[in-house]
């Protein structure tokens, strides 16, 4: 599809029109032509006197790393407004200094690279197990990759890490799908979003109480211990908000990394062969998936002091910014031929995990899951192809970009 042209001479109105198109079903389905138009306009565009859209790689990178920009946390008074927003404002994702640093050091302490690396055998076992079931399912014809692999793998891993009973995993998928509506640029706080937040909070409350008396070797126990350390390091609400965030962030995005990656492979049969033959390194493939079709397309920030500039554009204090990570990853000033999928590029470094103070805590884990899953999948199913009887369907989301269903067919190697 083709975006409508930007009205010449009226940049503000033109930018508003592009953002308006980004928020339509067609724009959400394929935002990349709109990103290309934004790049032609410039890396930083004003939507109004105090709101900006940033699409340039260098500009997004600068804002993410500059402590002058932070999260917009508008107070929500108890008894009014959205419970979801109030709860998620207590999480690390929405925290500003000094709360952010306090929470970040607590969570990083229990989420160490070593702990993540130690998960490799468990991830391998989970992938083997899922692929065995996948193999059974494909014998019957078309199978949904999202249902069989992309969702169950990350949810199994994060539940293992958090210490959430395996039987409850299936409950989380629709709840997380609803809750993440709150992360869209429109900030969905519909009754479904609120209900999902309440249900997840109700789910974690007894688990937290249980780990208080019977701690285990899991993240819930470690964060409960941090809360109870006696120096007020984590409040009850913060504990709850961060557990929900870790659960949802732990699988929603990784599910989309796996799905988006497989869709890219299905479109490019030669790539599967090159990966299997070792001509294309798996690490480069994963970084290029992240760049080309980022599971997180946008984050927001607010200018927290006066006198800030981005690429020489003055940004007044209090201005709201939309940082289009997905566009930055396709900035022609940063990447040659940005709309081409090329896992052999050098220096890929996508901004898909953010950058600076809030850089994704789970980035090693997400990369590890993909690095285990794709080689095993390709090895066992070299002829995986898009199903002939059903079409893939994207979720109608801009910020958390992924597939609802990705039907495939395959004949496993015996
Ligand atoms: C933060 C993306 C997987 C936990 C972020 C941010 C991005 C991101 C863009 C920064 C948000 C901002 O700056 O406003 C992704 C992607 C993933 C992924 C693309 C998978 C492909 C995970 C996993 C976990 C996780 C597996 C946990 C197990 C977090 C947490 C934060 C975060 C806790 C907040 C960090 C902070 O605010 O200091 N993620 N994420 N993410 N992510 Fe991820």
Boltz pocket constraint, residues with backbone or C-beta under 6 A from the ligand:
constraints:
  - pocket:
      binder: B
      contacts: [[A, 92], [A, 93], [A, 94], [A, 104], [A, 158], [A, 245], [A, 246], [A, 249], [A, 250], [A, 251], [A, 253], [A, 254], [A, 257], [A, 294], [A, 295], [A, 296], [A, 299], [A, 300], [A, 351], [A, 352], [A, 353], [A, 354], [A, 355], [A, 357], [A, 358], [A, 359], [A, 360], [A, 361], [A, 362], [A, 363], [A, 365], [A, 366]]
      max_distance: 6.0
